């Protein structure tokens, strides 16, 4: 994965975390250990495994499968 892709993903995670904090009042944060240890992209909403994707072409089946796997590891 290129540095540009990592930056794009991190920016998307920060944006969604901010929106969720503002909308829900939840303490949503990025999972900074996610690249090394796995797990969901965002933490702070109990019972939810939040995977953030920014892509020109949606890959819903693959993304859903990833979210389900991450949910099982929480």
C-alpha positions in Angstrom: 0.0 0.0 0.0 1.4 3.4 -1.0 1.9 6.3 1.3 -0.8 8.2 -0.6 -3.3 5.4 0.0 -2.4 5.3 3.7 -2.9 9.0 4.0 -6.2 8.8 2.2 -7.4 6.1 4.5 -6.3 7.9 7.7 -8.0 11.1 6.5 -11.2 9.2 6.0 -11.0 7.5 9.4 -10.4 10.9 11.1 -13.4 12.5 9.2 -15.8 9.7 10.2 -14.6 9.6 13.8 -15.2 13.3 14.1 -18.7 13.0 12.5 -19.6 10.1 14.9 -18.3 12.0 17.9 -20.4 15.1 16.9 -23.5 13.1 16.0 -23.5 10.5 18.7 -21.5 12.1 21.5 -19.5 8.8 21.6 -15.7 8.8 22.3 -14.8 7.4 18.8 -11.1 7.2 18.1 -8.9 5.6 15.4 -7.4 2.2 16.2 -3.7 3.1 15.7 -2.7 -0.5 16.4 -4.9 -1.8 13.6 -2.2 -2.1 10.9 -0.1 -4.3 13.3 -2.7 -6.1 15.3 -5.9 -6.0 13.2 -9.3 -5.1 14.4 -11.7 -2.4 13.4 -10.6 1.0 12.0 -12.5 3.0 14.6 -13.1 2.2 18.3 -15.5 3.6 20.8 -19.0 2.3 19.9 -19.6 -0.9 21.8 -20.8 -3.8 19.6 -19.8 -2.2 16.4 -16.8 -3.0 14.1 -16.3 0.1 12.0 -14.3 -0.2 8.8 -13.7 3.0 6.8 -13.3 2.8 3.1 -12.6 5.5 0.5 -12.6 4.2 -3.0 -13.8 5.2 -6.5 -15.2 1.7 -7.0 -17.2 0.0 -4.2 -16.2 -3.6 -3.3 -19.2 -4.1 -0.9 -18.9 -7.9 -0.7 -15.2 -7.9 0.2 -15.7 -5.0 2.6 -18.6 -6.7 4.3 -16.6 -9.8 4.8 -13.7 -7.8 6.3 -16.1 -6.1 8.7 -17.5 -9.4 9.8 -14.1 -10.9 10.4 -13.0 -7.8 12.4 -16.2 -7.9 14.5 -15.3 -11.5 15.5 -11.9 -10.3 16.8 -13.3 -7.6 19.1 
